[in-house]
């Protein structure tokens, strides 16, 4: 029994500690949000003709901000365990519902962008290990170093100017579809919903609107993934395990697969980091292209001092990041058993 538990400790321990990390960040977000300047209760009240303490207390109670900060924390943690993030002062709707309504559209854009970045990275990796021609390797190294310092919003603005204003090959950045078109709602993922409902006209319209922001994400983030993967490839190609495979007559496909598996660990970690970065960074892209999404809810919450809305947004985004890093950790240890705590395995 102990041996079996030791063999699975590498993923069991991480699974058990994940909810603790999420709750820990939620408590930190609770206190950080309350450091914002301004009084969220007064921001909701009409003080033109003055107000009484009773008016203030009733408004605070309706917003879930009555009582001491410790009683608020106790109530907050109790509700959080039931996935209750309170009522948004901006929309008067449950925060969880508001976020979950908008989040799929934001995640869809991130997933499509990162999927494109992974495809480009793997294509560059295949090209890199297939040839030693300097005329090929030099542009690959140049691209790996080109976009590392470029902010995605700057590339997006340049793309809008070039491809919309000058060349007019992409639609106006005014939303996910053309004016007058309606997006079907099934899963909350806009592009997927057009497929599920058979709305091909809306699908092609939305694809055209998605093209530029996705290309921006791919252009910016594929370079970082490729740079990290390239370093791993250089190291693993010269590794004794690779030389032994070649000397033993292994097929080229087998050698490529082995090298890529061992070289991809750091790139997978970076992919998880980029997902977390995009959860925050894509807010700017959504605003530039008029997509709305969960980023608009967070901006509205900040502007209106919606404490419950803002802390709910922070908790959901942090939970997604923590879950992503958890999955990345497990995938890495599955690809390379040597990374599992307490286990040893051959390459």
N, C-alpha and C positions, 0 to 999 in steps of 0.2 A: 504493500500500500504506500509506504513511504517512498519507494523507488518510483512508483507511478506518479505520485504527486510531485516529486523532484523533476521528473521529465516534463511535466506540464507547468511548472512554476513560472516559466518565462512568459506565459501569456495570462495565467490565472491571476498572478499578483497585479499585473497592470490593469486587468479588467476590474478587479475589486477596488483599486485606488482611484479609478477614473471618476466615479461620482463624488468622491471626497474632494478632488481637485476642482470640479465644477462648482460645488457648493462653496468651497473656499473662495473662488473668484467671485461668486455671486455676492458673498458677504463684503468682499473688498469693493465691488461695484456699488453696493448699497451705501457705503460711507463716502466713496469718491464722488458720487452724484450729488450728495448733500453738501459738498464743498463748493458747488457752483454758486456764483453771486446771484442775489435776488431772492425774492420770496415767491415760491410757486403758488401759494394760496392767494396772495394779493394779486398775482398776475391773472387769476381767474375771476376776481371780484370786480364789480362796478363800484369804484370808490368816489365817483363824482360827487355824490351827496353825503359822503362819509359812511362809516360803518361802525357797528358795535362789536364788542368782543364776542357776543353770541353769534353774530353773523360770521365772524372769522372762524369760530370753533366749528360751526355747522359745515362751512365750506371745507375746512381741513378734514373733518370726519368723512365727508363725501369723497374726498380724494385719497383717503387712507393715510393721511399725514397727521392724525391726531395722536395725543399721548406723547410720552417721552420717546427719545430715539431708540431706547432699548426695547420698549414695548412694540415700536414699529418694526424693529429688527426681528423680534420673536414672531410677530404676525407675518412678516415677509418670508421668513424661512419656512414657517408652517404652510403657507400658500404655495411656496416654490416646490415643495415636495409633492404637491398635487397639480403641478404645472399651471398654477394660477399666478400670473404676473401683475394682477391688478387691472384697474380701468384707466385707460389713457385719458388724460385731461384734455388732450387735443381733439380727439374724435369721440369721446364718451363711449368707446367700445373696448372690450377686453384686449389688453396689450398682446396676449398670446395670439389671439385671432388676427389682430392687425398685422403682426409680424409674419405669421404663417401664410397670410393671404398674399403678401408681397415677396416673401423670401424665395419661393420657387422660381420666379422670373429672374431674380438676381443670380441664383445658383445655376440656372440654365446657361446664362451668358458666361459665367465662370467655367463651367464644365466644358462648353464648346470651345472656349479659348484655350484652356489647358489641354484638351484632347488634341487640338490642332498643334499646339506646341510640342506635345509628346511625339506626334507623328513626324513633325519636321526634325526633331532631335534624333529619332531612330533612323530616319533617312540619311541624315548627316553622319551618324555613327556608321551605318553600312557603307557609305561612300568613303569614309575615312579609313576603315580597316580593309577596304578592297583595293586601295591604291596608295602608292607612296609618291605619286607624281606631285612635284612642288607646285605646279600650276593649279592643282586641285587643293592641296593642303593649305596654301597661302591664303586664298579667299576664305576658307573655313576658319582659320585662326583669326583673320581680320573680323569676320562676323562675330566670333566668340567674344572679341574685345570691344566691338563697336557699340553695342546697345546697353552695356552694363550700367552706364551713368545716365542714360536717357530716361526722363520721366514719361510715363505712359500718357499723361494728359497732354504733354507738349507734342508728342507724336500724333495723338488724336486730333489736336487742333490743326496741325500741319496737314494731316490726312483730309480733314474737312475742307480746308482751303484748296488743296490740290485736286481732290477727287470729286468734290461737290461744286465748289465755286468756279474752279478753272475748267476742269475736264467734264464736269456734269455727268459722271458715270455712276454715281450712287445717289439714292434719294435724299431729300432734305432731312437733316437730323431733328425730326420733330416727334419722334416716337417709334414704336415697334412696327406700326403699320401706317399706310397712307391715310390721309384725312378722309373720314366717312366710312372707313372699314372697321368692322367690329371683330374683336378677338374672341373665339369660343372659349368656354371655361369648362374643363373636365378635371384635370389634375393640378392646374395652377402653373404648369410649365407651358408658356405660350406656344412655342414652336411645336412641341409634342402634341398639344391639344389640336392644332390645325390638322395634324396627320390623323389623329384619332377620330376627328369629326369629318374627315374627307374634304376639308376646305382648302383645296390646293391653290386657289387664287390667293387666299390670305397667306398660305405657306410661302409662296414665291415672293409675295410682297414683304413678308417679315424677313425672309432670308436675305433680301436685298438690303433691308435696314440693318440686319445683323452683320453683314459682310465686313464693313469697315471697322467697327469696334472689335470684332473677333480677330481681324488681321492685325490690329494694333496690339492686342494681347499676345498673339502668336509671335509677332516680330520682336516685342520687348522681352518676353519670358522664355522663348525657345533658346535665345542666346545664352542665358544663364544656365539652363539645363544642359545645353550642348557643351558649354565650357567645363562644367563639372563632370559630365560623362566623358569628355575627351581626356581629362586628367586620369580618370579611372581606366580608360582604354589603354593609354600609354603605359600605365603601370602594369596592367594585367596581361598585355601582349608580351611583355618581357618577363613575366612571372615564370618560375620553373615549372609550375603546373601546366601552363600553356605550351611551353617548349616540349614537355614530356608528351602531351597529347599529339603534337605535330610529329614528333619522332616515332611515336607508336603507330602512326598511320591513320589517325582519326580523320574522319571526313571534314571537309571545310565547314559544312553546316554545324557539325558538332563542336568544332573549335570556336566558331563565331558565337554559338549559343553559350558556351562555357565562359568565354571572355566577357560577353555582354552581361551575363548573370552576375558575375563577380564584380564587374565594374559599375553596375547600376545602383549599388547601395546608396552612395552619397547623392546621386541624382534623385532617387526616390525621396530622400530626406528633403532635398531642395524643392521637389515638387509639392510636398506637404507644406513647406514654408511659403511657397508662392501662392498656394490656395489660401492660406491665412492672410497673406498680404493683399490678395485680390479682394477678399471679403471687405476690406476697408478701402482699397484703392479703386475698386470698380464703382464706388459711389460717385466719384468724379466723372467717370466715363458715362454712367447712367444719366448724370445731369447734362453733360455735353451733348448727348444724343437724344435727350428728352425721353428716356426710358422709364423714369420714375423708380420703381423697385423699392426694396427695403431701405435704401439709402435716403430716399425722400422722407420716409417716416422718421428716421433719426434726426435729420436736419430740422424737420418741423418740431420734433420733441425738444431740441436744443433751443430753438427760437422762442418757443412758448413756455419754457421752463417746466416741461412735462417730465417730472422726476421719474414717475413709474414707467412711462414710455421709454425714456432714455436708458434706465437701468435694465429694463427688459431687453432692449436691443443689445446692450453690452453683454448681457448674460447669454443670450442665444448665439451671438457671434463667437464669444469665448468658448461656449460649449462645442460649437462646430469645429473650431480650431483644435481644441483638446481631443475631440474624437478623431479628427484627421490625423493628428500626430500619433495617436494610439494605433490607428490602422497602419500608418506608415511604419511604425515600430514593429508591428507584427509581421508585415510584409517583408521587411528587411531581414528579420530573423528566420522567416520561412525560406527566403532565397539563400541566405548564408547562415546555416546552423551554428557556425563558430561565434556568432554574435549573441547566442542565447546564454544567459547567465548560468554558470555551472555546468555547461555542456561543451564537449569537444567533438569536433567532426573534421573529417578530411575535406580538403578543398574539392 
